[in-house]
Amino acid sequence: MLRICDFRSCFRAFRAFSLILSTLLVGLSVISVGLAHAQSNFDRPGSDYLHTPVPSGDPADCALQCERDRRCRAWSFNYPTVSADGAVCWLKNAVPARVHSDCCVSGVRGAGVIEQRNSAIEGETDRLGGDYRSIDVGHDEACKAACEADNKCRAWTFARPGYVGKSARCFLKDHVKPPRRKPGFISGVVR
């Protein structure tokens, strides 16, 4: 009778195979979690158990607070408003359904913060310098429209309320400056 392996060597081979298989499964689960992202312009109302100010005004700091708290399952970051003193992070003990809202960035535990990026609008981006005019506007689309309507304007930056003052500001630029990441700001280049 031909023996393939004795009990010890078969057991060791099985253990090695089990270890490799479990490592692969853990790796695949980490990769799938890594594909989850936070959503800009969405709120997750309800299931709040803690809210804290975010002095930096950066949604990524709110996501990090959730990662560090075992009770946290989801979070919502509220941008500063005219009536509020600053940005606020809301931690949640469940994962409520998301609702479209320009006030917020939200996500679930394990999700990073991904801002919308395209050639027309650059989320969480400032183009510092090159300003020739600043105006009060209510939304980033109004800032973009003001720049498009002015032949002198080549680029624009919109500051959400609470980031450069109580109200939102639009900075029209006659020079295109390099983009830099800055929470609470939205920019674009039109010419």
C-alpha positions in Angstrom: 0.0 0.0 0.0 1.3 3.4 -1.0 1.3 6.0 1.7 1.1 9.7 0.7 2.0 11.1 4.1 1.9 10.1 7.8 -0.4 11.8 10.2 2.0 14.5 11.4 3.1 15.6 7.9 -0.5 15.6 6.6 -1.6 17.6 9.7 1.2 20.2 9.1 0.3 20.5 5.5 -3.3 21.0 6.4 -2.4 23.7 8.9 -0.2 25.5 6.4 -3.0 25.4 3.8 -5.5 26.7 6.3 -3.2 29.5 7.3 -2.7 30.5 3.7 -6.4 30.3 2.9 -7.4 32.4 6.0 -4.7 35.0 5.1 -6.2 35.3 1.6 -9.7 35.7 2.9 -8.6 38.4 5.4 -6.7 40.2 2.6 -9.8 40.1 0.3 -12.0 41.5 3.1 -9.6 44.4 3.7 -9.5 45.1 0.0 -13.3 45.2 -0.2 -13.5 47.5 2.9 -10.9 49.7 1.2 -13.3 50.2 -1.7 -15.9 51.9 0.5 -15.7 55.7 0.5 -17.4 58.6 2.2 -19.9 60.6 0.2 -19.7 64.3 -0.2 -23.1 66.1 -0.2 -24.8 63.4 1.7 -26.0 63.3 5.4 -26.9 60.2 7.5 -29.6 61.6 9.8 -30.3 59.7 13.1 -28.6 57.2 15.4 -26.4 60.0 16.9 -24.7 59.3 20.2 -21.9 62.0 20.2 -21.3 65.3 18.5 -18.0 67.2 18.7 -16.6 70.4 17.1 -14.1 70.0 14.4 -11.7 73.0 14.7 -9.8 72.0 11.5 -13.0 72.0 9.4 -11.8 68.8 7.7 -14.2 65.9 7.1 -11.3 63.5 7.3 -10.9 64.3 11.0 -14.5 63.2 11.6 -13.9 59.9 9.8 -10.8 59.4 12.0 -12.9 60.0 15.2 -15.2 57.3 14.1 -12.3 54.9 13.4 -11.0 55.5 16.9 -14.3 54.9 18.7 -15.5 51.2 18.9 -19.1 52.2 19.2 -19.1 54.2 16.0 -20.7 52.6 12.9 -21.2 55.7 10.7 -20.5 59.5 10.9 -21.7 62.8 9.4 -19.6 65.9 9.1 -21.5 69.2 9.0 -19.8 72.2 7.4 -19.9 75.4 9.4 -23.0 77.6 8.7 -23.9 81.2 9.3 -25.9 80.2 12.4 -23.3 77.7 13.8 -19.9 78.5 15.3 -18.0 75.8 13.3 -17.9 72.4 11.8 -19.4 69.5 13.7 -18.8 65.7 13.7 -21.8 63.4 14.5 -20.9 59.9 15.4 -23.6 57.2 15.0 -24.1 53.8 16.6 -25.9 52.4 13.5 -25.7 53.0 9.8 -28.7 55.2 8.8 -29.7 55.6 5.2 -27.9 58.5 3.3 -29.9 61.6 2.3 -28.6 64.1 -0.3 -27.7 67.4 1.5 -25.1 70.0 0.6 -24.4 70.5 4.3 -22.5 67.4 4.9 -20.0 64.7 4.1 -20.9 61.2 5.6 -19.6 57.7 5.6 -19.4 54.4 7.4 -16.6 53.1 9.6 -13.7 52.1 7.5 -14.5 54.5 4.6 -12.1 57.2 3.7 -13.1 60.7 2.5 -13.3 61.0 -1.2 -14.4 64.4 -2.7 -15.9 64.7 -6.1 -13.3 65.5 -8.7 -13.8 66.5 -12.3 -12.3 69.1 -14.6 -15.0 71.7 -13.8 -15.2 71.5 -10.0 -12.4 70.7 -7.5 -13.8 69.7 -4.1 -11.9 70.5 -0.9 -9.4 72.6 -3.0 -8.2 76.2 -2.8 -6.3 78.1 -5.5 -4.7 80.6 -3.3 -3.8 83.9 -4.9 -4.6 85.6 -8.2 -7.8 87.2 -6.7 -9.0 90.4 -8.3 -12.5 90.4 -6.8 -14.5 88.8 -4.0 -18.3 88.5 -3.8 -21.0 87.2 -1.6 -22.7 84.1 -3.1 -24.8 81.3 -1.7 -23.4 78.3 -3.5 -20.3 77.1 -5.5 -22.4 77.0 -8.7 -23.1 80.7 -8.4 -19.4 81.4 -7.9 -18.6 79.3 -11.0 -21.3 81.1 -13.0 -20.0 84.5 -11.9 -16.5 83.6 -13.2 -17.8 82.2 -16.5 -19.8 85.5 -17.0 -16.7 87.7 -16.5 -14.1 87.6 -19.4 -11.3 88.6 -17.0 -11.9 85.6 -14.7 -9.8 82.5 -15.4 -10.4 80.6 -12.1 -12.5 80.8 -9.0 -12.6 79.6 -5.4 -15.7 79.3 -3.2 -15.3 79.3 0.6 -18.2 77.8 2.5 -19.7 79.8 5.3 -17.5 79.8 8.4 -14.2 79.3 6.6 -13.3 82.9 5.8 -16.2 84.6 7.6 -19.8 84.0 8.6 -21.1 84.1 5.1 -19.9 82.2 1.9 -17.4 84.0 -0.3 -16.5 83.7 -3.9 -13.0 84.7 -5.1 -12.6 85.5 -8.8 -9.1 85.1 -10.1 -7.3 86.5 -13.1 -4.4 84.0 -12.8 -4.6 80.3 -12.5 -2.8 79.2 -9.4 -1.9 75.6 -8.4 -4.5 73.7 -6.5 -4.0 72.7 -2.9 -6.1 70.6 -0.6 -8.1 72.8 1.8 -11.3 71.6 3.6 -14.3 73.9 3.1 -13.2 75.3 -0.2 -14.3 74.4 -3.8 -12.4 75.7 -6.9 -12.4 75.5 -10.6 -10.7 76.8 -13.8 -12.8 78.2 -16.6 -10.3 79.6 -19.1 
